């Protein structure tokens, strides 16, 4: 989506947004565009933080240290008694999960069972779960790790391997829980729009600025230096993402704060920058290299003989 929005936003900004800003008598210089791009990028990370916080709310809270979360689904068309050693987690028989309003019954139409806290003796423990179904009892060995959420699925199978019973051959399986969230995917669009607007104003304007403000024999070098900032940015992301160990929303908030801080420093530095005329830079380079400078006026031609680069700077600032 980001690449598609960039292709769409580039002509929109050049043909609509920038001219409209100019009609408001706002001098939108390249450095101001870059600073505005930083602000849009920071807003994008802020929007991502809000979305991530709402997503995290729907995630099951982890169990305390030394325990795990366990819920049991009974799909065996009959009550099942589950007993775990040294635990009274399921004191009552687990009823068949069904919706009695349908004929035949449809499984998993009811609300899912609540999670129960299962104490563990160590960080990872294998427990012998005793399952009783239709008068027959079987023992199922399951391994649980602390601070994780599990779902114990009980269902009958014709050729079951575990917990074989006389009638129905009950099977017990555990699945690590990944709960679905209720945050609509459309809420990702604002952050994509903001980060794309920031890229258009920052990256494209930055390349244009580094090319136009560089001497003719230094344009490629400054373009490469500008692109090198992407590599340094990736290094920062790698350090924060892999080394800091922060939660996702905290990473987004950190990047938003860094962008705002850098934007303030950048804006202060821009106040002391003096723009130069690209045409004058080219003519100075030609004059110093011994080549003829093509100008319309003799007086203008004499102006470039022995000219000093520092004297060609304009007084236009940020």
C-alpha positions as CSV (number, residue, x, y, z in Angstrom):
1,X,0.0,0.0,0.0
2,X,2.8,2.4,0.8
3,X,4.4,2.1,-2.6
4,X,1.1,2.7,-4.3
5,X,0.3,5.7,-2.2
6,X,3.7,7.2,-3.0
7,X,3.0,7.0,-6.8
8,X,-0.4,8.6,-6.1
9,X,0.8,11.3,-3.7
10,X,3.8,12.6,-5.7
11,X,1.7,14.2,-8.5
12,X,-1.0,15.3,-6.0
13,X,1.6,17.2,-3.9
14,X,3.3,18.7,-6.9
15,X,0.1,19.7,-8.8
16,X,-2.4,20.4,-5.9
17,X,-1.0,20.6,-2.4
18,X,2.1,22.8,-3.0
19,X,0.3,25.3,-5.3
20,X,-2.5,25.6,-2.8
21,X,0.0,26.3,0.0
22,X,1.6,28.9,-2.3
23,X,-1.8,30.6,-2.8
24,X,-1.9,31.1,1.0
25,X,1.3,33.1,0.7
26,X,3.3,30.6,2.6
27,X,6.9,30.3,1.3
28,X,7.3,26.5,1.4
29,X,11.1,26.2,0.9
30,X,12.7,22.7,0.6
31,X,13.9,22.8,4.2
32,X,10.4,23.6,5.4
33,X,9.1,20.6,3.3
34,X,11.7,18.3,4.9
35,X,10.7,19.5,8.4
36,X,7.0,19.1,7.7
37,X,7.8,15.6,6.4
38,X,9.4,14.7,9.8
39,X,6.3,15.9,11.6
40,X,4.0,13.8,9.4
41,X,6.3,10.7,10.0
42,X,6.1,11.4,13.8
43,X,2.3,11.6,13.5
44,X,2.3,8.3,11.7
45,X,4.1,6.6,14.5
46,X,1.7,8.3,17.0
47,X,-1.2,6.8,15.0
48,X,0.4,3.4,15.0
49,X,0.9,3.6,18.8
50,X,-2.8,4.2,19.3
51,X,-3.8,1.3,17.1
52,X,-1.3,-1.0,18.8
53,X,-2.6,0.0,22.2
54,X,-6.1,-1.0,21.2
55,X,-4.8,-4.3,19.7
56,X,-3.0,-5.1,22.9
57,X,-6.2,-4.6,25.0
58,X,-7.7,-7.7,23.3
59,X,-4.7,-9.9,24.0
60,X,-5.0,-12.3,26.9
61,X,-3.0,-11.1,29.9
62,X,-0.1,-13.4,30.6
63,X,-0.2,-15.6,33.6
64,X,2.0,-14.7,36.6
65,X,5.4,-16.3,37.0
66,X,5.2,-20.0,37.9
67,X,1.8,-20.6,36.3
68,X,0.0,-20.7,32.9
69,X,-3.5,-20.2,31.6
70,X,-5.7,-23.1,30.5
71,X,-9.1,-23.4,29.0
72,X,-10.9,-26.6,28.1
73,X,-13.1,-27.3,25.0
74,X,-15.3,-30.4,25.1
75,X,-16.4,-31.5,21.6
76,X,-17.0,-35.1,22.6
77,X,-20.8,-35.0,22.6
78,X,-21.0,-35.8,26.3
79,X,-19.8,-34.6,29.7
80,X,-16.0,-35.0,30.3
81,X,-14.4,-34.9,33.7
82,X,-10.8,-33.5,33.8
83,X,-8.6,-33.8,36.8
84,X,-5.1,-32.4,37.0
85,X,-2.7,-33.5,39.8
86,X,-2.4,-31.1,42.8
87,X,-5.0,-28.8,41.2
88,X,-8.8,-28.3,41.5
89,X,-8.9,-26.4,38.2
90,X,-12.0,-28.2,36.8
91,X,-14.2,-29.3,39.7
92,X,-17.3,-29.8,37.6
93,X,-17.6,-32.0,34.5
94,X,-17.0,-30.1,31.3
95,X,-20.2,-29.9,29.2
96,X,-20.4,-30.5,25.5
97,X,-19.8,-27.2,23.7
98,X,-22.7,-26.8,21.4
99,X,-25.6,-24.5,20.5
100,X,-28.9,-26.2,21.4
101,X,-30.9,-23.8,19.1
102,X,-29.7,-25.7,16.1
103,X,-30.6,-29.2,15.0
104,X,-28.3,-30.9,14.7
105,X,-26.2,-29.1,17.3
106,X,-23.4,-26.9,16.0
107,X,-20.1,-26.9,17.9
108,X,-18.3,-23.8,19.0
109,X,-21.4,-21.5,18.7
110,X,-21.2,-20.7,22.4
111,X,-18.9,-18.3,24.1
112,X,-15.5,-19.9,24.6
113,X,-14.6,-21.1,28.2
114,X,-12.8,-18.7,30.5
115,X,-9.1,-19.1,31.1
116,X,-8.1,-20.6,34.5
117,X,-4.7,-20.2,36.2
118,X,-2.8,-23.4,36.4
119,X,0.1,-23.4,38.9
120,X,3.3,-25.0,37.8
121,X,6.2,-26.3,39.9
122,X,8.8,-25.2,37.3
123,X,9.1,-23.0,34.2
124,X,8.1,-26.1,32.1
125,X,6.3,-29.1,33.6
126,X,4.7,-32.2,32.1
127,X,1.4,-32.9,33.8
128,X,-0.7,-36.1,33.7
129,X,-4.3,-35.1,32.9
130,X,-6.9,-37.6,33.9
131,X,-9.8,-37.6,31.5
132,X,-13.1,-39.5,32.2
133,X,-15.6,-39.9,29.5
134,X,-18.6,-42.2,29.4
135,X,-17.4,-44.1,32.5
136,X,-13.9,-44.8,31.1
137,X,-10.8,-43.0,32.3
138,X,-7.6,-42.2,30.5
139,X,-4.4,-40.4,31.3
140,X,-3.0,-37.8,28.9
141,X,0.5,-36.4,29.3
142,X,0.8,-32.7,28.3
143,X,3.7,-30.2,28.7
144,X,2.9,-26.7,29.9
145,X,5.2,-23.6,30.1
146,X,4.9,-20.7,32.5
147,X,3.2,-17.4,31.4
148,X,1.6,-18.9,28.3
149,X,-2.0,-19.5,27.4
150,X,-3.3,-22.9,26.3
151,X,-6.5,-24.5,25.1
152,X,-7.2,-28.1,25.9
153,X,-9.3,-29.6,23.1
154,X,-11.3,-32.7,24.0
155,X,-12.9,-34.6,21.1
156,X,-13.7,-38.1,20.0
157,X,-11.7,-39.8,17.2
158,X,-12.2,-43.1,15.5
159,X,-8.4,-43.9,15.6
160,X,-7.2,-41.9,18.5
161,X,-3.6,-42.2,19.7
162,X,-3.9,-40.5,23.1
163,X,-6.4,-41.1,25.8
164,X,-8.1,-44.0,24.1
165,X,-11.4,-44.8,25.7
166,X,-13.8,-47.8,25.4
167,X,-16.5,-45.7,23.8
168,X,-15.6,-43.0,21.4
169,X,-11.8,-43.0,22.0
170,X,-11.4,-39.6,23.4
171,X,-8.3,-37.6,22.4
172,X,-6.8,-34.6,24.2
173,X,-4.8,-32.0,22.5
174,X,-3.3,-28.6,23.6
175,X,-3.1,-25.5,21.4
176,X,-1.2,-22.4,22.3
177,X,-3.7,-19.5,22.3
178,X,-3.5,-16.6,19.9
179,X,-6.6,-14.6,20.5
180,X,-8.2,-12.6,17.6
181,X,-8.5,-8.8,18.1
182,X,-11.5,-6.7,17.4
183,X,-9.6,-3.7,15.9
184,X,-10.7,-3.2,12.3
185,X,-7.9,-3.3,9.7
186,X,-9.2,0.0,8.2
187,X,-7.5,1.8,11.2
188,X,-4.2,1.1,9.5
189,X,-5.0,3.5,6.7
190,X,-4.4,6.8,8.6
191,X,-0.8,5.8,9.5
192,X,-0.1,4.7,5.9
193,X,-1.4,8.0,4.6
194,X,0.7,10.0,7.2
195,X,3.9,8.1,6.6
196,X,3.5,8.4,2.8
197,X,3.0,12.1,3.0
198,X,6.0,12.3,5.2
199,X,8.1,10.3,2.7
200,X,7.0,12.4,-0.2
201,X,7.9,15.7,1.6
202,X,11.1,14.4,3.2
203,X,12.8,11.9,0.9
204,X,11.9,13.4,-2.5
205,X,12.6,16.9,-1.3
206,X,15.8,15.8,0.4
207,X,17.2,14.3,-2.8
208,X,16.2,17.4,-4.7
209,X,17.8,19.7,-2.1
210,X,21.1,17.7,-1.9
211,X,21.4,17.8,-5.7
212,X,20.5,21.5,-6.3
213,X,22.6,22.9,-3.4
214,X,25.7,21.0,-4.2
215,X,28.5,22.1,-6.6
216,X,28.6,20.4,-9.9
217,X,31.6,18.2,-9.0
218,X,30.0,17.2,-5.7
219,X,26.4,16.3,-6.6
220,X,26.9,12.6,-6.7
221,X,28.8,12.6,-3.4
222,X,26.0,14.5,-1.6
223,X,23.3,12.3,-3.2
224,X,25.2,9.3,-1.8
225,X,25.6,10.9,1.6
226,X,21.8,11.6,1.7
227,X,21.0,8.0,0.8
228,X,23.5,6.9,3.5
229,X,21.1,8.3,6.1
230,X,18.8,5.5,5.3
231,X,21.4,3.0,6.3
232,X,22.0,4.8,9.6
233,X,18.3,4.8,10.2
234,X,18.1,1.1,9.7
235,X,20.9,0.6,12.2
236,X,19.0,2.6,14.8
237,X,15.8,0.6,14.1
238,X,17.9,-2.7,14.5
239,X,19.3,-1.6,17.8
240,X,16.0,-0.5,19.2
241,X,14.0,-3.5,17.9
242,X,16.4,-6.2,18.8
243,X,18.4,-4.8,21.7
244,X,16.0,-2.6,23.7
245,X,13.4,-5.4,24.1
246,X,10.5,-2.8,24.2
247,X,6.9,-3.6,23.5
248,X,5.7,-2.7,20.0
249,X,3.7,0.3,21.1
250,X,6.6,1.6,23.1
251,X,8.9,1.3,20.1
252,X,6.4,3.4,18.0
253,X,6.3,6.0,20.8
254,X,10.1,6.1,21.0
255,X,10.4,6.6,17.2
256,X,7.8,9.4,17.3
257,X,9.7,11.1,20.1
258,X,13.0,10.8,18.3
259,X,11.5,12.2,15.1
260,X,10.1,15.2,16.9
261,X,13.4,15.9,18.7
262,X,15.4,15.6,15.5
263,X,12.8,17.9,13.8
264,X,13.3,20.6,16.4
265,X,17.1,20.4,16.1
266,X,16.9,20.4,12.2
267,X,14.6,23.4,12.2
268,X,17.0,25.4,14.4
269,X,19.9,24.5,12.1
270,X,17.9,25.5,9.0
271,X,17.4,29.0,10.4
272,X,21.2,29.6,9.8
273,X,21.3,28.0,6.4
274,X,21.8,30.3,3.3
275,X,20.5,29.0,0.0
276,X,22.6,29.2,-3.1
277,X,21.5,29.6,-6.7
278,X,22.1,26.2,-8.6
279,X,22.7,28.1,-11.9
280,X,25.4,30.2,-10.2
281,X,27.0,27.1,-8.8
282,X,27.2,25.6,-12.3
283,X,28.6,28.7,-13.8
284,X,31.2,29.0,-11.0
285,X,32.3,25.4,-11.6
286,X,32.6,26.1,-15.4
287,X,34.5,29.3,-14.8
288,X,37.0,27.6,-12.4
289,X,37.4,24.6,-14.7
290,X,38.5,26.9,-17.5
291,X,35.4,26.3,-19.6
292,X,33.3,29.0,-21.3
293,X,30.3,30.2,-19.3
294,X,27.3,30.7,-21.5
295,X,25.6,34.0,-20.4
296,X,23.5,36.4,-22.4
297,X,25.2,39.6,-21.2
298,X,28.9,40.6,-21.3
299,X,28.6,42.3,-17.9
300,X,27.1,39.1,-16.5
301,X,30.0,37.1,-18.0
302,X,32.5,39.4,-16.3
303,X,30.7,38.8,-13.1
304,X,31.8,35.2,-13.0
305,X,35.4,35.8,-13.7
306,X,37.3,35.3,-10.4
307,X,34.0,35.0,-8.5
308,X,34.1,33.7,-5.0
309,X,31.7,31.0,-4.0
310,X,30.9,32.6,-0.6
311,X,29.8,35.8,-2.4
312,X,27.1,34.0,-4.5
313,X,25.0,33.0,-1.5
314,X,21.5,34.4,-1.3
315,X,20.0,35.7,1.9
316,X,16.9,33.4,1.6
317,X,16.7,31.3,4.8
318,X,14.3,28.6,6.1
